[in-house]
Amino acid sequence: MNIRTRKLIGTVGLLLLAIVWSLTAMAFAQAPVIAESKWLQAVYYVVAGLGWVLPAMPLVTWMSRPDPTE
């Protein structure tokens, strides 16, 4: 698979990851335990906001691999 195809697939994958991650994070943020505490909300939103980076890193690494030489 050439790099252009990998980048297209990876871009769609990253968009889907961001959408699903944000919707899931918003759903969990409505939990009574988180909604009652301002400090817990702050920690939760920092973790949820940065947490998508870990699953995205392998995808970005895969996207940026050079083309195989034939």
Summary of the structure (lengths in Angstrom):
residues: 70
radius of gyration: 16.7
end to end distance: 11.7
largest distance: 59.3
contacts: 157
relative contact order: 0.19
helix: 81%
strand: 0%
